[in-house]
Amino acid sequence: MGKEKYHFIAIGGIGMSGLAKYLLQEGFEVSGSDINDSKYIDEIRHLGAKVYIGHDENNLPEECVVVASTAIRESNPEIQKAKRLGLEILHRSDVLKRLSERSKCFIGYAGTHGKTTTSGLSAYVTDKAGLEPSYVVGGIIPDIHTNANYKSNNYFIAELDESDGTVVKYNPDILVINNLEADHLDFYKNGLDSLVETFNSLLAKMTDKQKVLINNDNEGNLKLKGHNFITYGLNNADYTAKNIVLTPSGSTFDIYYKDKFLTDLKIKLLGKHNVINALAVFASLNEAGINIEKTKEHFATFTGMGRRFQFVGEVNGALIYDDYAHHPTEIKATLSALKEFPDKNIIAVFQPHRYTRLQSLWNDFKNAFDNINNVIVTDVFAASEDKIEGISGENFAKELKNARHISGSMEDVAKAIYPTLKDGDIVVGLGAGTITELGKYLLKMGK
């Protein structure tokens, strides 16, 4: 891959900063720009990156490979200059593809939900087992405190994003497809059918030597074709989890392969969906030929990815959690895990993410909160989208039982919630936008 210079436009995001960090660790020269400073930018500055705040054509080196994401518009001044200079412009997926091609074994985790948890767990247990994996995942891994690391070319572990169709570019030795459901409907115009078509295009170019593991309990996955799948799930699969015991401190279960007992497993993660996530990781590492006894003990010490039912702190006796769930299925899974706390009063604070998603999945979102008695809905986080008439947090709250709408900034939301908090409450923020700041504001008010 030569020793090119790389310049990232919007370098501060979790995905872009991970790629930048990886390249810096490999010894490449990296620069970049972003609208705002962030902790991710601080980390890559510490590794030697030159980062500019604000987009300006003068930020761009005369000779470099330019890296941009789907969100970067053609009008961006750095893109404009790169085109005038004839510089190579890569999508972030192209960079990830290049990195993956150098490893002896590329393990990719994909699907609508769970890919950050599964890729992060896989990286964590292999790292702790001393297998020196290299990885780029979509969240901060606990204990290791990073989202990307270059260690060796033995194993390359990555989260493969399907949101913009670029998942078809990759060529993993082992591919895990957690599930497929209608999402990213701004891109997948025909919903699930379009998503399945994209994954079938990916599968069509894979050989029999490449292994594809699918969650057999997911209806969307059952629409996939063109490969001899290895299945995992709770029923009628090659790898199954049995004798599951769910508790407030985690789960235990036994793993069987074709009805033959393999091992028992203990995890700290809550909820049945995380049993399936752990089963997916176990199965993929087993298929990669990794000794299960080397990794088994480390499943029990993984505390979850950043923003995946992450404990933030305690305020007036109330426990505060932050969760990235922004799709109805993800919200249902998170709220279902809270059933392990039967004596607690659950307060779900939901920030809808994108007008198009809220509009397309309106009824599914309504059903996601069926069993919650206290729901707070904030304004929609637009994520650069234009407003859609009639689609708002306020209107959504009106159609939910036991729900109310709080308008304004996340600090305004925190100020409205704080006086009501008491011992026995659990507050969980749900969404992919600024909802992650809720806990920070609540803790600040509690001091």
C-alpha positions, 0 to 999 in steps of 0.5 A: 500500500506504499507510504502515501500521505492520507488526508481525511475529510471529517476525521473526527467521526468514530469510523474515520478516526479509527481508520486514521488511527490504524494508518498512524500506527502503521507509520503513515503520515495522516492529516485531516479536518473536521467542523468540531474538535472531539476526543477522537481528534485528540487521540489521533493528534497524540499519535501524530496527525495534523488536524484542522478545525473547519474545512478549507482547501488550504488544509489539503497537502499537495500530494496525498490520498484523500479519504471521505465518507458518504456524508461529504458533499461535492461542494466541500472545498477540500473535495473541490481542490482534490479534484482540481489536483487530480488526487486519488479520492477514496471512500472510507470503505475503500481504505478499510478494504485495503487494510483487510486485504493484507491479513491472513484471516479477515473476519467481518461482522455485518447486519442491521443490528449488533455488528459493533458489539460482535466486532468489538467482542471479537477484537476484545477476546482475541486481543486478551487471548494474546492473538494480536489481532488488528481491528477497526470497529464502530465503537470504543472497546472497554478496557482496551479503550480504542476502536482501532489497532494495528498489531499484526497481519494474523487476524483482521477484525472489522465492522462492515457497514451496510448503510450506504451499500459499500458492504459489497466491496469487502472480501472476508474469509469469514463473514458474520451476518447478524440480521437483516431488517429494513433500515437506512431507508434513505438509501434502500428505497425498497426497504428489506428487499433492497438490503437483501439484494445488496447482501446477495450481491456480496455473497455472489462473489464469495467462494466456497472457501470463504465461510458465511455465518448467519443468524438463523432466527432472523427472517431477513437472513432467511431471504439470503441465497447463493452460499452454503451457510453456517447457521447459529441461533437458539433453534435449528442451527449448526451452533445453538445456545441452550440452557440460557440463564439471564440475570441482572449481572449477565448471562450463562449458557451452553453452546452446542454444535450440531447437537454436540456439546462444545462448552459453557459460556458466561457473559456480562452483557444483558439480554437474550440478544447479547446471548446471540451476539456472543454465540455469533462471535464464538462460532466465527472464531471457532470457524477461524480455527482459534482454540476456544479455550484461549478465548473462553474466559475473556467473554466473561470480562467484556463489559459492552461497547461504548454507548451499548447499554453503557452505565453512565452514573448515578443521580439521586439514587437513579441509575443512568444508562446510554444506548445507541439504539435508534431502530425499533428492533434495537430499542425493543432489545434494550428495553427487554434486557431491562426486564432483568430489573423487575423492581425498577421504574424504567424511564426511556428517553428517546431521541428519534434519529433522522426524519426519514427513519421515523417516518418509515418505521413510525408504527414499529417505533410505537410498538417498541415502547409497548411495555414502558410506562414512562417514555420521554420523546425529544426533538428529532436529531436530523443528521443533516436531513430536512424536516418532513411535515408532520414528522416530529418528536412532539407528534410521535409522543402524542401517539404513545401511551404514557409519553410526553415530549420535551423540546429544546437542547439535550441540556434542556431535556436534562433540566426537565428530567432531573427534579423527578429522579429518585432512588429506584429509577433507571433512565436509559437514553436511546438514540444515535444523536446528541442523546449521549449527552443526557447522562453527562448533563444529569451527572453535572446537575447532581453534583 
